[in-house]
Structures are given as structure tokens and as C-alpha cells.
Amino acid sequence: MIEQARIPQRYAHCTLDSYDTQFPSSNRTLTAALVQARSFVKAYPFGTDGNGLLLTGSIGVGKTHLAVGMLQALVSERGAKGLFFDYRDLLKQVQNSYNRSVDVTELEILQPVFDAEVLVLDELGASKPTDWVWDTVAHILNTRYNDRRTTIITTNYSNLAPLAADASGPRAAIREETLGDRIGERMRSRLQEMCVVVEMSGEDFRQKVKRATFA
């Protein structure tokens, strides 16, 4: 069942037990997020009532590790059938299905995403927003919302509505995009109903602690 969850090899080692919150520059929100993740797994499925989690925070704070750790625990400890998908990869697979030389349909790609008892959707909002992207993510999230299926989502974007640029000066003020900018306010609003928001803060763990080295 773990193999069927399609967890990428890079994250195969990620468990809740291996999630590190004790390194020197760790932020207290990471400990709180781990506690919430463990509580979610313990309460699943009856105590979670079909709701999921939306893990928000800047790059490198461990959102994907925590999401995969929950997925592994839900599969191995609670017997759930789970599935991992990178948001960008999923959209590319759907787009590729429109190619006449490809012998797979859009529905054949999306049906496992619709049906997964637990879905981890990693890096929500990472693809450039277009009407097609918004329609596709709306189709996925609305289907899972209506079927009350658990969805665990990670995103690098703040859980805020679209923010109008400040055009009072000669150039519009530079600002960071929000989740509302990337997936549309209608779907961001829907996420507030189907997921508990977990905000994670801190420095980039990969930059501070886990830089690549040769053995």
C-alpha cells in the first residue's frame, strides 16, 4: 500500500518520527505542526470527518516531509489507501492527455486522484495561473470536497486572498503573491472549509542544515 501511494524516492524516508524540530534555528511553529500532524493521524478517520490539512509556509520548512510522514502513517497505522501527487506534475500529465498520440484520457489520469482515500497534493499553486489551471484544480478539489475525501495540501504561498497591486507610484509596488492569486479566491475559500490550516515558519532547512555534500 505504501508503494501504491506513489511517494517519490526522495521522500521515501520521510516519517513523522524523522521530522526534525530540534535543530538550532528551528521555529516553534514546526513543533506545533508536528503535534497537529500526529493528532490528525490518531483521530483519522472518524475524528477528522473527511477534512484535511493545508500546510503553508516558505520553502524549506519541511511541509512536504510532514505531509508524506502523515501519508505513510495513515497508510501503515490506519489502513488508509493514499496517493501522492506533485501539483505541477499532475497538471502536466493532464495536459499531455490532450495529445492525440497519447493513449490515455484526462479522466483516466484524474480518476485515481478523485478516488484516493487520502491525497497529498504537493506544491499547490506552483504552476502559472491560467483559466485552464484554475478550472482543473477546481475540478479536483470540488470532487474531493463533495465526496468528503481527505486531502493534505502543501503550498509556499500565504493563505490570503488576492492582493491588489499598489499602483500609486510610477511602478506597481512589488509584493509576494498569495494563494488566492495562484488558485483563485473561490477555490482558496473552499479550502478553508475542507482543510485545517497549519502555518509553518522558519528558515530554509535545506540551506541551513541539509546542504548537499559528497560522502
TORMAR-166765 format. One record per residue: residue number from 0; x, y, z of N, C-alpha, C, O in turn; chain. Coordinates in Angstrom, 3 decimals, padded with zeros to 6 digits. Each point is the difference from the previous one (the first is absolute). Layout:
// residues N
NUM:X:Y:Z:X:Y:Z:X:Y:Z:X:Y:Z:A $
...
***
This chain:
// residues 215
0:000.820:-001.205:000.000:-000.820:001.205:000.000:000.857:001.259:000.000:-000.378:001.019:-000.579:A $
1:001.533:-001.097:001.233:000.922:001.141:-000.022:000.522:000.213:-001.419:000.076:001.136:-000.468:A $
2:000.281:-002.218:-000.216:000.482:000.106:-001.375:-001.072:000.563:-000.926:000.304:000.787:-000.897:A $
3:-001.537:-001.178:001.106:-001.095:000.482:-000.832:-000.290:001.479:000.221:-000.680:000.623:-000.816:A $
4:001.180:-000.058:001.898:-000.224:001.415:000.293:000.849:000.921:-000.875:-000.195:001.215:000.022:A $
5:001.113:-001.759:-000.776:000.810:000.762:-000.973:000.852:001.085:000.677:000.193:001.077:-000.565:A $
6:000.301:-001.351:001.739:000.868:000.959:000.678:001.343:000.034:-000.724:000.609:-001.053:-000.189:A $
7:-000.125:002.231:-000.224:001.286:000.070:-000.707:001.140:-000.550:000.842:-000.028:000.086:001.228:A $
8:001.026:-000.648:-001.886:001.116:-000.612:000.703:000.693:000.987:000.940:000.443:-000.382:001.083:A $
9:-000.349:001.636:-001.491:000.661:001.000:000.845:-000.688:000.167:001.344:000.645:000.376:000.979:A $
10:-001.944:-000.649:-000.914:-000.744:000.186:001.237:-000.380:-001.314:000.667:-000.760:-000.009:000.968:A $
11:001.289:-001.107:-001.483:-000.389:-001.300:000.543:000.399:-000.155:001.469:-000.621:-000.772:000.732:A $
12:001.647:001.496:-000.299:000.474:-000.116:001.380:-000.802:000.873:000.965:000.192:-000.083:001.213:A $
13:-001.082:000.912:-001.738:-000.670:001.008:000.828:-001.102:-000.625:000.857:-000.994:-000.505:-000.521:A $
14:001.182:000.544:001.817:-001.010:-000.465:000.946:-000.196:001.086:001.048:000.776:000.952:000.073:A $
15:-001.805:-001.098:000.728:-000.202:000.960:001.084:001.118:-000.128:001.038:000.410:000.994:000.598:A $
16:000.079:-002.212:-000.387:001.076:-000.187:000.979:001.298:000.656:-000.448:000.794:000.425:000.838:A $
17:-000.561:-000.335:-002.166:001.252:000.580:-000.496:-000.113:001.504:-000.249:000.960:000.618:-000.462:A $
18:-002.102:-000.027:000.756:-000.173:001.433:-000.217:000.721:000.762:001.122:-000.380:-000.092:001.168:A $
19:001.401:000.827:-001.530:000.894:000.643:000.973:-000.512:001.389:000.370:-000.168:000.861:-000.863:A $
20:-000.075:-000.655:002.148:-000.388:001.331:000.493:001.009:000.523:001.022:-000.255:001.007:000.660:A $
21:001.395:-001.684:-000.524:000.944:000.342:001.056:001.280:000.645:-000.500:000.922:000.214:000.788:A $
22:-000.837:000.105:-002.089:001.223:000.628:-000.475:000.066:001.453:000.508:-001.036:000.573:000.336:A $
23:002.244:000.036:-000.273:000.189:001.288:000.682:-000.933:001.122:-000.446:-000.471:000.760:000.846:A $
24:000.188:-000.629:-002.132:-000.821:001.119:-000.469:-001.478:-000.364:-000.157:-000.752:000.717:-000.661:A $
25:000.339:-001.836:001.271:-001.378:-000.469:-000.153:-000.992:001.008:000.573:000.258:000.628:001.028:A $
26:-001.384:-000.484:-001.702:-001.070:000.886:000.446:-001.041:-000.809:000.770:-000.255:-001.158:-000.331:A $
27:-000.340:001.754:001.345:-000.959:-000.731:000.841:-001.224:-000.458:-000.795:-000.679:-000.943:000.406:A $
28:000.387:001.604:-001.540:-001.154:-000.422:-000.792:000.199:-001.392:-000.587:-000.975:-000.692:-000.293:A $
29:002.224:000.275:000.117:000.260:-001.330:-000.544:-000.373:-001.079:001.011:-000.550:-001.040:-000.361:A $
30:000.855:001.300:001.629:-000.398:-000.938:001.057:-001.513:-000.082:000.095:-000.566:-001.084:000.141:A $
31:-000.087:002.241:-000.219:-001.461:000.027:000.057:-000.613:-000.746:-001.184:-001.010:-000.687:000.148:A $
32:001.630:000.827:-001.329:-000.498:-000.683:-001.189:000.145:-001.516:000.147:-000.885:-000.751:-000.410:A $
33:001.994:000.302:000.992:000.216:-001.433:000.203:-001.035:-000.560:000.976:-000.534:-001.088:-000.211:A $
34:000.258:001.829:001.268:-001.017:-000.429:000.971:-001.358:-000.130:-000.684:-000.730:-000.966:000.225:A $
35:000.402:001.944:-001.060:-001.277:-000.035:-000.700:-000.062:-001.162:-000.986:-001.042:-000.636:-000.158:A $
36:002.163:000.364:-000.501:000.047:-001.117:-000.941:-000.230:-001.330:000.718:-000.770:-000.839:-000.467:A $
37:001.434:000.656:001.589:-000.186:-001.238:000.772:-001.451:-000.125:000.477:-000.581:-001.085:-000.045:A $
38:000.009:002.184:000.496:-001.386:-000.013:000.473:-000.958:-000.354:-001.129:-000.988:-000.706:000.205:A $
39:001.293:001.207:-001.399:-000.845:-000.281:-001.165:000.016:-001.492:-000.310:-001.050:-000.604:-000.219:A $
40:002.238:000.014:000.202:000.117:-001.430:-000.290:-000.742:-000.815:001.042:-000.702:-000.954:-000.336:A $
41:000.853:001.327:001.600:-000.654:-000.734:001.085:-001.521:000.089:-000.103:-000.701:-000.959:000.323:A $
42:000.190:002.105:-000.770:-001.450:000.209:-000.067:-000.637:-000.602:-001.248:-001.214:-000.201:-000.035:A $
43:002.013:-000.089:-000.988:-000.523:-000.481:-001.287:-000.594:-001.403:000.140:000.583:-000.822:000.707:A $
44:-001.722:000.507:-001.349:-000.784:000.878:-000.876:-001.191:000.680:000.673:-000.487:001.026:-000.473:A $
45:000.018:-001.616:001.596:-001.262:000.481:000.556:000.121:001.389:000.615:-000.945:000.786:-000.062:A $
46:002.081:-000.479:000.645:000.169:001.299:000.637:000.347:001.124:-000.948:-000.024:001.169:000.384:A $
47:000.349:-001.511:-001.630:000.368:001.042:-000.966:-001.150:000.356:-000.944:000.025:001.049:-000.642:A $
48:-001.031:-001.922:000.559:-001.243:000.300:-000.712:000.219:000.429:-001.453:-000.695:000.881:-000.505:A $
49:001.652:-001.501:-000.154:000.240:000.300:-001.403:000.818:001.244:-000.263:000.308:000.304:-001.152:A $
50:000.051:000.424:002.200:000.817:001.200:-000.176:001.468:-000.380:-000.160:000.416:-001.108:000.340:A $
51:000.358:002.054:-000.867:001.423:-000.218:-000.178:000.807:001.113:000.632:-000.481:000.700:000.892:A $
52:001.710:-000.539:-001.356:000.887:001.041:000.518:000.578:000.797:-001.165:000.300:-000.555:-001.057:A $
53:-000.149:001.843:001.261:000.673:000.891:-000.951:001.248:000.522:000.683:-000.083:000.841:000.896:A $
54:001.250:-001.339:-001.318:001.273:000.399:000.596:000.572:001.160:-000.802:000.336:-000.158:-001.174:A $
55:-000.225:001.313:001.801:000.506:001.185:-000.683:001.317:000.439:000.630:000.242:-000.225:001.185:A $
56:000.602:000.852:-001.995:001.272:000.495:000.516:001.007:000.175:-001.113:-000.204:-000.485:-001.113:A $
57:001.279:001.169:001.404:001.028:000.259:-001.000:000.758:-001.279:-000.328:-000.186:-001.024:000.658:A $
58:001.037:001.085:-001.674:000.719:-001.198:-000.436:000.946:-000.490:001.098:000.580:000.789:000.746:A $
59:-000.442:-002.111:-000.671:000.997:-000.593:000.878:-000.381:-000.139:001.454:000.869:-000.274:000.828:A $
60:-002.161:000.453:-000.473:-000.382:-000.145:001.412:-000.505:-001.404:000.314:-000.345:-000.288:001.146:A $
61:000.297:-000.591:-002.150:-000.343:-001.389:000.265:-001.450:-000.371:-000.265:-000.500:-000.976:000.560:A $
62:-000.182:001.737:-001.404:-001.416:-000.283:-000.261:-000.188:-001.358:-000.683:-000.859:-000.789:000.393:A $
63:001.677:000.528:-001.424:-000.132:-001.268:-000.720:000.363:-001.179:000.896:-000.670:-001.032:-000.032:A $
64:001.716:001.175:000.825:000.388:-001.064:000.931:-001.165:-000.326:000.928:-000.327:-001.169:000.207:A $
65:-000.293:002.199:000.346:-001.094:-000.218:000.938:-001.202:-000.643:-000.697:-000.638:-000.897:000.550:A $
66:000.337:001.366:-001.765:-001.131:-000.553:-000.748:000.226:-001.477:-000.327:-000.905:-000.819:000.159:A $
67:002.120:000.482:-000.618:000.313:-001.387:-000.320:000.019:-000.844:001.273:-000.454:-001.144:-000.008:A $
68:000.974:001.698:001.093:-000.011:-000.713:001.274:-001.411:-000.359:000.435:-000.241:-001.108:000.480:A $
69:-000.691:002.038:-000.644:-001.399:-000.290:000.321:-000.560:-001.066:-000.920:-000.701:-000.909:000.444:A $
70:001.011:001.022:-001.739:-000.494:-000.979:-000.960:000.503:-001.402:000.346:-000.771:-000.959:-000.016:A $
71:002.048:000.845:000.325:000.565:-001.313:000.344:-000.658:-000.550:001.263:-000.297:-001.192:000.084:A $
72:000.069:002.072:000.902:-000.617:-000.449:001.248:-001.455:-000.393:-000.219:-000.461:-000.991:000.566:A $
73:-000.259:001.740:-001.368:-001.405:-000.325:-000.263:-000.128:-001.332:-000.727:-000.930:-000.766:000.256:A $
74:001.865:000.490:-001.164:-000.031:-001.270:-000.723:000.392:-001.158:000.910:-000.695:-001.014:000.054:A $
75:001.812:001.163:000.665:000.545:-001.122:000.765:-000.706:-000.216:001.342:-000.102:-001.130:000.476:A $
76:-000.386:002.220:000.132:-000.609:-000.121:001.325:-001.525:-000.026:-000.038:-000.632:-000.639:000.841:A $
77:000.045:001.326:-001.808:-001.462:000.112:-000.039:-000.616:-000.754:-001.173:-001.223:-000.038:-000.140:A $
78:002.061:-000.563:-000.704:-000.512:-000.809:-001.086:-000.610:000.781:-001.146:-000.770:-000.554:-000.785:A $
79:001.100:001.833:000.675:-000.554:000.830:-001.062:000.689:-000.292:-001.331:001.162:-000.406:-000.034:A $
80:-001.882:000.615:-001.043:000.583:-000.077:-001.334:000.342:001.415:-000.448:-000.884:000.846:-000.142:A $
81:002.164:-000.595:-000.078:000.443:001.365:-000.259:000.664:000.165:-001.342:000.328:-000.973:-000.679:A $
82:-000.132:002.254:000.299:000.625:000.324:-001.271:000.706:001.346:000.126:-000.547:000.956:000.550:A $
83:001.780:-000.900:-001.073:000.782:001.247:-000.015:000.072:000.504:-001.428:000.248:-000.769:-000.929:A $
84:-000.469:002.087:000.756:000.184:000.612:-001.309:000.603:001.383:000.170:-000.449:000.789:000.831:A $
85:001.471:-000.504:-001.627:000.494:001.362:-000.129:-000.975:000.760:-000.899:-000.364:-000.476:-001.075:A $
86:-000.046:001.640:001.516:-001.004:000.799:-000.711:000.401:000.265:-001.446:-000.817:-000.139:-000.910:A $
87:002.079:000.520:000.699:000.464:000.309:-001.349:000.018:-001.237:-000.879:-000.386:000.057:-001.168:A $
88:000.829:-001.166:001.720:000.063:-001.238:-000.765:-001.399:-000.473:-000.391:-000.212:-000.481:-001.113:A $
89:-000.730:000.620:002.028:-001.373:-000.399:-000.291:-000.572:000.817:-001.147:-000.620:-000.553:-000.908:A $
90:000.822:001.863:000.943:-000.519:000.845:-001.071:000.649:-000.340:-001.344:-000.668:000.004:-001.034:A $
91:001.968:-000.299:001.053:000.681:-000.360:-001.244:-000.524:-001.315:-000.559:-000.129:-000.150:-001.215:A $
92:-000.171:-000.797:002.086:-000.550:-001.267:-000.470:-001.377:000.211:-000.627:-000.323:-000.607:-001.021:A $
93:-000.479:001.462:001.633:-001.321:000.288:-000.553:000.146:000.678:-001.362:-000.686:-000.365:-000.954:A $
94:001.578:001.346:000.866:000.222:000.676:-001.278:000.470:-000.976:-001.071:-000.426:000.084:-001.152:A $
95:001.301:-001.006:001.529:000.550:-000.948:-000.960:-001.067:-000.939:-000.538:000.131:-000.527:-001.104:A $
96:-001.192:000.315:001.886:-001.069:-000.888:-000.445:-000.756:000.572:-001.197:-000.705:-000.735:-000.692:A $
97:000.844:002.045:000.441:-000.662:000.610:-001.152:000.735:-000.287:-001.313:-000.527:000.240:-001.086:A $
98:001.743:-000.752:001.207:000.784:-000.361:-001.181:-000.614:-001.250:-000.642:-000.181:-001.018:000.668:A $
99:-000.130:001.096:-001.936:-000.676:-001.113:-000.670:000.834:-001.268:-000.056:-000.535:-001.096:-000.162:A $
100:001.853:001.249:000.295:000.875:-001.178:-000.060:000.088:-000.717:001.348:000.602:-001.070:000.094:A $
101:-001.196:001.651:000.946:000.053:-000.590:001.336:-001.271:-000.812:000.233:-001.112:000.501:-000.167:A $
102:001.294:-001.752:000.550:-001.139:-000.910:000.154:-000.515:000.007:001.443:-000.088:-001.048:000.639:A $
103:-000.248:002.226:-000.137:-000.569:000.135:001.343:-000.888:001.234:000.002:000.312:000.997:-000.651:A $
104:-001.400:-001.061:001.370:-000.931:001.123:000.040:000.198:000.816:001.265:000.619:-000.459:000.960:A $
105:-001.147:001.664:-000.969:000.059:000.855:001.179:-000.659:-000.684:001.197:000.526:000.049:001.112:A $
106:-001.667:-000.680:-001.335:-000.709:-000.649:001.101:000.805:-001.163:000.574:-000.018:-000.224:001.210:A $
107:000.721:-000.515:-002.061:000.807:-001.114:000.481:001.126:000.484:000.905:000.393:-000.706:000.929:A $
108:000.128:001.898:-001.189:001.036:000.575:000.863:-000.599:000.503:001.301:000.569:-000.205:001.073:A $
109:-001.716:000.863:-001.166:-000.583:000.649:001.174:-000.798:-000.946:000.894:-000.174:000.281:001.186:A $
110:-000.316:-001.397:-001.732:-000.852:-000.869:000.809:000.691:-000.494:001.272:-000.617:000.030:001.064:A $
111:001.881:-000.486:-001.131:000.667:-000.391:001.251:000.140:001.164:000.977:-000.037:-000.209:001.213:A $
112:000.198:001.432:-001.720:000.094:001.189:000.850:-001.337:000.270:000.675:-000.049:000.357:001.177:A $
113:-001.037:-000.530:-001.930:-001.333:000.170:000.577:-000.279:-001.064:001.068:-000.587:000.288:001.042:A $
114:001.020:-001.519:-001.324:-000.414:-001.140:000.816:000.881:-000.262:001.214:-000.425:-000.698:000.921:A $
115:001.642:001.239:-000.893:000.924:-000.297:001.100:-000.639:000.339:001.349:-000.556:001.082:000.192:A $
116:000.651:-002.022:000.719:-000.545:000.245:001.342:000.716:001.176:000.659:-000.630:000.840:000.642:A $
117:001.954:-000.789:-000.808:000.806:001.121:000.474:000.883:000.454:-001.152:000.749:-000.799:-000.561:A $
118:-000.831:002.061:000.209:000.832:000.558:-001.066:000.935:001.052:000.578:-000.436:000.911:000.703:A $
119:001.719:-001.042:-001.002:000.952:001.077:000.282:000.246:000.736:-001.309:000.493:-000.580:-000.968:A $
120:-000.837:001.853:000.948:000.216:000.846:-001.176:001.088:001.003:000.371:-000.238:000.949:000.747:A $
121:001.427:-001.175:-001.280:001.184:000.761:000.394:000.201:001.217:-000.902:-000.174:-000.090:-001.216:A $
122:000.540:001.227:001.813:000.354:001.217:-000.732:-001.194:000.625:-000.732:000.130:000.451:-001.137:A $
123:-001.273:-000.428:001.787:-001.176:000.628:-000.607:000.303:001.453:-000.339:000.545:000.744:000.815:A $
124:-000.907:-000.358:-002.030:000.233:001.372:-000.441:001.317:000.200:-000.712:000.300:001.115:-000.426:A $
125:000.505:-002.170:000.282:001.332:000.166:-000.587:-000.042:000.253:-001.497:000.927:000.598:-000.545:A $
126:-001.978:-001.038:-000.130:-000.105:000.245:-001.440:-000.590:001.378:-000.273:-000.822:000.504:000.765:A $
127:001.258:000.093:-001.867:-000.486:001.326:-000.371:-001.512:-000.024:-000.140:-000.534:-000.841:-000.722:A $
128:-000.171:001.745:001.396:-001.460:-000.024:-000.055:-000.553:000.399:-001.362:000.368:001.032:-000.560:A $
129:-001.248:-001.861:000.047:-000.755:000.282:-001.218:-001.431:-000.466:000.257:-000.267:-000.668:000.999:A $
130:-000.647:001.017:-001.894:-001.380:-000.457:000.164:-000.065:-001.525:-000.001:-000.770:-000.593:000.755:A $
131:001.591:-000.048:-001.615:-000.005:-001.463:-000.042:000.510:-000.582:001.310:-000.575:-000.963:000.507:A $
132:001.640:001.525:000.048:000.535:-000.473:001.277:-001.050:000.154:001.089:-000.215:-000.920:000.789:A $
133:-000.438:002.068:-000.739:-001.019:000.235:001.022:-001.157:-000.982:-000.147:-000.502:-000.521:000.997:A $
134:000.079:000.267:-002.221:-001.101:-000.936:-000.225:000.379:-001.413:000.426:-000.813:-000.726:000.571:A $
135:002.067:000.343:-000.856:000.441:-001.356:000.326:000.113:-000.195:001.503:-000.461:-001.013:000.526:A $
136:001.061:001.959:000.168:000.133:-000.140:001.450:-001.372:000.079:000.664:-000.233:-000.659:001.013:A $
137:-000.669:001.452:-001.568:-001.355:000.072:000.534:-000.710:-001.343:-000.160:-000.715:-000.444:000.899:A $
138:000.921:-000.203:-002.058:-000.599:-001.313:-000.241:000.488:-001.011:001.020:-000.793:-000.765:000.550:A $
139:002.099:000.756:-000.294:000.583:-000.949:000.953:-000.505:000.250:001.415:-000.489:-000.914:000.664:A $
140:000.610:002.152:-000.212:-000.358:000.304:001.384:-001.497:-000.098:000.248:-000.421:-000.473:001.056:A $
141:-000.380:000.910:-002.004:-001.447:-000.092:000.181:-000.471:-001.448:000.052:-000.877:-000.347:000.791:A $
142:001.473:-000.511:-001.649:-000.385:-001.409:000.009:000.327:-000.639:001.338:-000.819:-000.726:000.563:A $
143:002.008:000.993:-000.055:000.394:-000.574:001.279:-000.807:000.615:001.148:-000.337:-000.693:000.960:A $
144:000.035:001.955:-001.052:-000.823:000.663:001.018:-001.392:-000.639:000.054:-000.499:-000.319:001.079:A $
145:-000.115:000.136:-002.233:-001.350:-000.555:-000.052:-000.041:-001.445:000.493:-000.996:-000.439:000.575:A $
146:002.098:-000.306:-000.807:000.060:-001.401:000.441:000.554:-000.140:001.410:000.139:-001.113:000.507:A $
147:000.178:002.245:000.133:000.534:000.029:001.369:001.248:-000.886:000.130:000.120:-000.788:000.938:A $
148:000.784:000.930:-001.876:001.252:-000.747:000.034:001.116:000.894:000.551:000.047:001.198:-000.278:A $
149:000.831:-001.791:001.048:001.049:000.738:000.698:001.096:000.447:-000.963:000.549:-000.806:-000.751:A $
150:-000.240:002.102:000.783:001.045:000.559:-000.854:001.001:000.760:000.860:-000.373:000.881:000.775:A $
151:001.641:-001.229:-000.919:001.086:000.690:000.701:000.778:000.782:-001.044:000.500:-000.570:-000.971:A $
152:-000.401:001.871:001.174:000.542:000.893:-001.022:001.175:000.780:000.569:-000.034:000.433:001.152:A $
153:001.072:-000.254:-001.958:001.091:000.900:000.366:000.056:001.144:-000.999:-000.297:-000.178:-001.181:A $
154:000.677:001.343:001.662:000.168:001.149:-000.897:001.020:000.963:000.582:000.107:000.160:001.216:A $
155:000.648:000.486:-002.120:000.958:001.027:000.420:-000.648:001.377:000.104:000.650:000.970:000.390:A $
156:-001.930:-000.888:-000.740:-000.666:001.306:-000.042:-000.834:000.224:001.254:-000.602:-000.927:000.540:A $
157:000.580:002.176:-000.092:-000.754:000.336:001.206:-001.490:-000.172:-000.236:-000.501:000.254:-001.095:A $
158:-000.195:-000.685:002.125:-001.426:-000.286:-000.100:-000.801:001.299:000.075:-000.689:000.268:000.984:A $
159:000.798:000.531:-002.051:-000.657:001.302:-000.055:-000.729:000.163:-001.322:000.325:-000.660:-000.987:A $
160:-001.310:001.542:000.976:-000.722:000.316:-001.222:000.923:000.732:-000.964:001.051:000.491:000.412:A $
161:-001.423:-000.408:-001.697:000.807:000.776:-000.946:000.160:001.435:000.477:-000.957:000.617:000.468:A $
162:002.151:-000.099:-000.586:000.286:001.356:000.458:000.192:000.912:-001.202:000.806:-000.297:-000.881:A $
163:-001.530:001.391:000.840:000.148:000.947:-001.103:001.351:000.686:000.100:000.419:000.403:001.085:A $
164:000.276:-000.266:-002.233:001.295:000.681:-000.013:-000.192:001.476:000.290:-000.996:000.595:-000.412:A $
165:001.936:-000.010:001.112:-000.035:001.424:000.299:000.579:000.761:-001.193:001.212:000.008:-000.219:A $
166:-002.089:000.625:-000.539:000.439:000.700:-001.200:000.050:001.509:000.205:-000.115:000.764:-000.958:A $
167:000.284:-000.342:002.190:-000.011:001.429:000.285:001.272:000.686:-000.481:-000.012:001.198:-000.281:A $
168:001.103:-001.940:000.184:001.269:000.568:-000.440:000.200:-000.212:-001.484:-000.898:-000.488:-000.687:A $
169:002.075:000.854:000.183:000.286:-000.194:-001.423:-000.014:-001.470:-000.404:-000.259:-000.331:-001.157:A $
170:000.539:-000.548:002.119:-000.068:-001.434:-000.275:-000.791:-000.665:001.119:000.034:000.438:001.150:A $
171:-000.744:-001.499:-001.506:-000.761:-000.718:001.021:000.960:-000.556:001.050:001.094:-000.466:-000.320:A $
172:-001.525:000.525:001.574:000.838:-000.493:001.091:000.232:-001.506:-000.162:-000.905:-000.749:-000.365:A $
173:002.128:000.334:000.642:000.329:-001.412:-000.075:-000.510:-000.677:001.263:000.250:000.472:001.108:A $
174:-000.958:-001.566:-001.274:-000.529:-000.727:001.149:000.047:-001.491:-000.299:000.104:-000.413:-001.156:A $
175:-000.181:-000.381:002.202:-000.026:-001.439:-000.176:-001.407:-000.449:-000.355:-000.982:000.498:000.551:A $
176:000.896:-001.447:-001.479:-001.300:-000.526:-000.378:-000.580:-000.848:001.134:000.732:-000.569:000.809:A $
177:-002.051:000.501:-000.773:-000.710:-000.774:001.007:-000.589:-001.258:-000.624:000.031:-000.178:-001.217:A $
178:-000.567:-000.687:002.067:-000.663:-001.195:-000.515:-001.225:000.390:-000.828:-000.322:-000.661:-000.987:A $
179:-000.357:001.734:001.392:-001.129:000.484:-000.770:000.401:000.434:-001.397:-000.746:-000.203:-000.957:A $
180:001.930:000.805:000.839:000.511:000.370:-001.322:000.218:-001.227:-000.870:-000.276:000.027:-001.199:A $
181:000.765:-001.093:001.796:000.462:-001.152:-000.776:-001.112:-000.984:-000.372:000.065:-000.622:-001.060:A $
182:-001.084:000.470:001.915:-001.053:-000.971:-000.317:-001.379:000.647:-000.097:-000.982:-000.683:-000.291:A $
183:000.898:001.985:000.530:-001.286:000.681:-000.058:-000.661:000.025:001.373:000.115:-000.957:000.765:A $
184:-000.797:002.039:-000.458:-000.580:000.158:001.322:-001.126:-000.989:000.267:-000.206:-000.414:001.142:A $
185:-000.523:000.032:-002.184:-001.099:-000.945:000.209:000.515:-001.330:000.535:-000.586:-000.562:000.924:A $
186:001.679:000.051:-001.498:000.525:-001.273:000.470:000.760:000.151:001.316:000.000:-000.914:000.824:A $
187:000.644:002.056:-000.623:000.650:000.208:001.299:-001.047:-000.011:001.108:000.230:-000.551:001.077:A $
188:-001.376:001.161:-001.347:-001.084:000.009:000.976:-000.497:-001.419:000.275:-000.278:-000.353:001.145:A $
189:000.167:-000.451:-002.192:-000.428:-001.382:000.174:000.964:-000.773:000.892:-000.419:-000.835:000.801:A $
190:001.717:001.118:-000.944:000.996:-000.707:000.808:-000.177:000.275:001.486:000.316:-000.853:000.829:A $
191:-000.818:002.034:-000.486:-000.176:000.321:001.414:-001.047:-000.902:000.647:000.008:-000.217:001.211:A $
192:-000.913:-000.305:-002.048:-001.055:-000.878:000.499:000.424:-001.459:000.018:-000.487:-000.775:000.823:A $
193:001.386:000.391:-001.716:000.363:-001.406:-000.093:001.337:-000.341:000.657:000.340:-001.177:000.125:A $
194:000.426:002.191:000.300:001.316:-000.248:000.607:000.228:000.899:001.208:-000.383:001.170:000.002:A $
195:001.012:-001.733:001.023:000.497:000.793:001.124:001.330:000.615:-000.425:000.885:-000.707:-000.481:A $
196:-000.743:002.012:000.656:001.216:000.690:-000.427:001.073:-000.118:001.073:-000.242:000.310:001.167:A $
197:001.427:-000.758:-001.567:001.155:-000.112:000.899:001.099:000.880:-000.567:000.554:-000.296:-001.059:A $
198:-000.238:001.373:001.757:001.019:000.939:-000.473:001.355:-000.373:000.591:000.144:-000.175:001.210:A $
199:000.847:000.057:-002.096:001.341:-000.400:000.407:000.985:001.096:-000.383:000.009:000.465:-001.140:A $
200:000.808:-000.061:002.082:000.954:001.086:-000.223:001.413:-000.481:000.297:000.205:-001.056:000.597:A $
201:000.764:001.857:-001.028:001.387:-000.325:000.302:000.913:000.170:-001.198:-000.439:000.334:-001.100:A $
202:001.723:-000.572:001.339:000.988:000.101:-001.061:-000.002:-001.264:-000.852:-000.517:-001.041:000.406:A $
203:001.096:001.152:-001.579:000.076:-001.114:-000.934:000.910:-001.085:000.579:001.213:000.186:000.099:A $
204:-001.808:-001.320:000.283:000.750:-001.099:000.605:001.064:-000.532:-000.948:001.089:-000.377:000.432:A $
205:-001.405:000.347:-001.733:000.963:-000.523:-000.985:001.225:000.897:-000.104:001.109:-000.480:-000.235:A $
206:-001.308:001.781:000.410:001.124:000.938:-000.071:000.825:-000.012:001.285:001.228:000.082:-000.041:A $
207:-001.914:-000.185:001.185:000.684:000.132:001.283:000.605:-001.310:000.501:001.078:-000.004:000.594:A $
208:-001.780:-001.113:-000.838:000.390:-001.251:000.626:000.358:-001.098:-000.998:000.931:-000.771:000.228:A $
209:-001.669:000.703:-001.326:000.077:-001.180:-000.859:000.559:000.308:-001.368:-000.544:-000.469:-000.999:A $
210:001.599:001.233:000.920:000.640:000.260:-001.289:000.571:-001.297:-000.575:000.423:-000.895:000.732:A $
211:-000.424:000.824:-002.054:000.541:-001.184:-000.666:001.510:-000.090:000.220:000.706:001.007:-000.052:A $
212:-000.222:-002.229:000.298:001.430:-000.232:000.148:000.322:-001.352:-000.638:-000.887:-000.818:-000.243:A $
213:002.191:000.604:-000.025:000.440:-001.310:-000.464:000.401:-000.827:001.210:000.567:000.519:000.961:A $
214:-000.866:-001.805:-001.018:000.382:-000.881:001.113:001.522:-000.094:000.065:000.539:-000.691:000.865:A $
***
